[in-house]
Amino acid sequence: MTQTENIQELDIPKLVGASFKADNLPIQTGAMSAVQAPPTKVHDILKVILDADKKSALTTISCLDLGENLGVYYHMRLTKGYFTIKTEVPKTDPKTQTITDLLPGASFAELEGTDLLGVTYEGNLLSGHFMLSENWPIGVYPLRKDVNMAEVKLVPSPPQEETDDPNVYKLTIGPQHPALIEPEKLSVTVEGEIVTNVEPRLGYVHRGIEKATESRTYLRDIYLVERVCGICNPSHARVFVAAVEKILGVDVPPRAKYIRTVALELNRLHSHLLTLGHACLEMGFDTLFQYLWRDREPIMDLIELTTGNRVYGSLMAIGGVRRDLNPDHIPKIKATLETLRSKLPGYRDTYQNDKSLRLRMQGVGVLSRDDARILCCVGPVARGSGLEIDVRKDEPYEAYGEIPFKEIVYKEGDAWARMNVRMDEVGESISMIEYALDHLPTGPIKVTVPRIVPAGESTAAIEAPRGELFYYVKSNGTQNPDRVKVRTPTYANLPSFLKTAIGQNYADCPVNFVSLDPCFSCTDR
Amino acid sequence: MTRHSFSTKIAKEAFSNLFKKRATEKYPAVPANVAEGFRGKQVLNLSNCISCGLCARECPSNAIEMVVVDGKKRPLIHLDRCVFCYQCADTCPRKVFETSKVFELAVTDKSTLVIKPESVSPAQVAPPAPAASSTQ
């Protein structure tokens, strides 16, 4: 216990400053806590932080075009808050060292930077494309500012690699597959029934949203980033506006905070019920699938009632919310939630104890606590492995600091634990919405903000239904942002599948995969 | 925790559903129940319009085009591009845009998917106004 208390008191910027006193590294505070370091030092700083803070991990690596140089920003999640290690590499020779020896989960973040901005990580090299389509020319990096998109000429796709080894048998899941709602390809190598290797191919629904935000105003960007993902759209909108509010130094009125919390928790309810149902569908338990989705429908109606639309609520605005909660609707919201609550014990009992569900999920895709940390897992996947990370508790935003709720953690680390984290969170979310509605403050719902955002940068994170959703926003003092980096929860959780699937039955792949609650629309952006 | 059994709760739920009202709705035979404040097809109060063009400038999906009607600039909404966020209503200084519960917008010809300012121009809106006053 004393050890965890010590960790909470740990001042990482101070620690980094003290450990590298001789180098005299400039420490930045304010909207974003950061240290500026040469590329050779990043690995050492990272190691110091990982050793000092036992819950810390990499959130993502933001690469950005700074003119002469390319910025490579390593965003670290700490026990409390976030810390960024900034480094710069020359555009002519953008090379740096990989950190995948410390954190294997950083691999995807590095490869994305290689594909979109051309930063090469020695030790983690990319052949072909990672995020972009096969017919995109090699050596053209779309997120660099000097690329003229109109002049990019697409090239013919290279032929698919065929393996000649008769002992290697490859099965392909996707891009179109009944178990996946969205397009993504997993090449699974099998020996008999046992999986020996998994290679993912991302980017089938890459829409270039990060690039598109740079040519739109902040106001338009809210609606654009909301469309990164259909299911968790209020989370994307809220985390973007929160990052911009941090740069502006704007405080949101208390009533707006509560309304945002209600919207976010309603969203979590519908997302969790969706995925719990979808998992049942994968396991062939169609009855429970139908019941869960039937009970999700009244929640969708509540979202329509509170925001004006079933899916895209468009509720968030910089400085508050766009629509007030009508007091006449509160009894209806409460009654609907009460109906759902009365049904939960039956569903929970089934999920926990039903023989066929247990046989399908228990011991499938076991992820240990240490692996969950070094693979940088987030959300229910990390909590299902006993790793207590929840942005709502660690870094309370909106009204979460004032609302009592329990952090759901399971120790088993298998698909069963991950699904039961979500099942228990449904009950917590209902209580949280009821508490928020009972304690709704009065007052304004929005403050007026200037159209032009001053130069600056900030990070914001939120516990989306699938886990920690992270945005990095850089403003250059104009109407449009300079860089918006989106790190979605599924992107962080995918590396864990590549590990847990190996050694398992091929037939368990879909259940293991669905237990991550994957969302590729998010992943590919 | 170690109890392994087929859940009886699901069987009970399934049985009780035999006597309950169906969960699905008989749409389209029965019109869908749309929530109050739903953001559906726009209704334009063009008599309020001051031709400022802010709605067109702020529209996130460039769905609004300013066209000249009777020598004045008026908004024309391309519903095929519209995402129904109603930023136009937030931006408008004169409350020209109002929500409606109309959501059935499927057409076979995409070019008809526009709200033209002509169809609700002040000249055409004018007749109902005296009718409303006559009922007083």
Interface residues (C-beta under 8 A of the other chain):
Chain A: R216 T217 L219 R220 I222 Y223 L224 R227 T287 L288 Y291 R294 E297 D301 E304 L305 G308 N309 Y312 S314 A317 R322 R323 N326 K343 P345 G346 Y347 D349 T350 Q352 N353 D354 K355 S356 R358
Chain B: M1 R3 H4 S5 F6 S7 K9 I10 K12 E13 A14 A23 V34 A35 E36 G37 F38 R39 E58 P60 S61 V83 F84 C85 Y86 Q87 D90 T99
